[in-house]
Amino acid sequence: RLMRQPPRLLGPLLRRGLQLRFKSRYLQELLAQSSADRFLSEQEVRSLVPPVLLVWGAYDGILPAHQLERWVELLPPSAEIERWPHVGHIGHAEDRARMVARIRRFLDSVPTPR
């Protein structure tokens, strides 16, 4: 429920928490060493071939719905993408039994390497 309709105070608290975390020396060093060429490009994301399951909460109050559309465009056609109603940003906590069952079905459908 918290992630479906976050209270007004949650945004400032999360921002403050992120600001404090980003001030850590370790994280600053890590970010200084990071560059765009160290992340997956759109082409690399499109070329992924491992099995992919993406479960998106329809009531996600953190990531906007247009980001789901972008993932749908980028992920391979074989990706299993589901938008769950009545679930927010942390579906694994909001509907644990359903998520565990879905992940198990997904893993059971993936061929095991020999």
TAWOBEL-V348628 format. One record per backbone hydrogen bond with DSSP energy under -0.5 kcal/mol. NH is the residue of the N-H (numbers start at 1). CO is the residue of the C=O. If there is no record, write none. Layout:
nh=NH co=CO
nh=NH co=CO
This chain:
nh=5 co=1
nh=10 co=7
nh=11 co=7
nh=12 co=8
nh=13 co=9
nh=14 co=10
nh=15 co=11
nh=16 co=12
nh=17 co=13
nh=18 co=14
nh=19 co=15
nh=20 co=16
nh=21 co=17
nh=22 co=18
nh=23 co=19
nh=23 co=20
nh=24 co=21
nh=28 co=24
nh=29 co=25
nh=30 co=26
nh=31 co=27
nh=32 co=28
nh=33 co=29
nh=34 co=30
nh=34 co=31
nh=38 co=35
nh=39 co=36
nh=45 co=41
nh=46 co=42
nh=47 co=43
nh=48 co=45
nh=54 co=80
nh=55 co=53
nh=56 co=54
nh=56 co=82
nh=58 co=84
nh=59 co=87
nh=60 co=57
nh=61 co=3
nh=64 co=62
nh=67 co=64
nh=68 co=64
nh=68 co=65
nh=69 co=65
nh=70 co=66
nh=71 co=67
nh=72 co=68
nh=73 co=69
nh=74 co=70
nh=75 co=71
nh=79 co=76
nh=80 co=52
nh=81 co=79
nh=82 co=54
nh=84 co=56
nh=84 co=82
nh=85 co=83
nh=87 co=84
nh=91 co=89
nh=93 co=90
nh=94 co=90
nh=95 co=91
nh=99 co=95
nh=100 co=96
nh=101 co=97
nh=102 co=98
nh=103 co=99
nh=104 co=100
nh=105 co=101
nh=106 co=102
nh=107 co=103
nh=108 co=104
nh=109 co=105
nh=109 co=106
nh=110 co=106
nh=110 co=107
nh=111 co=109
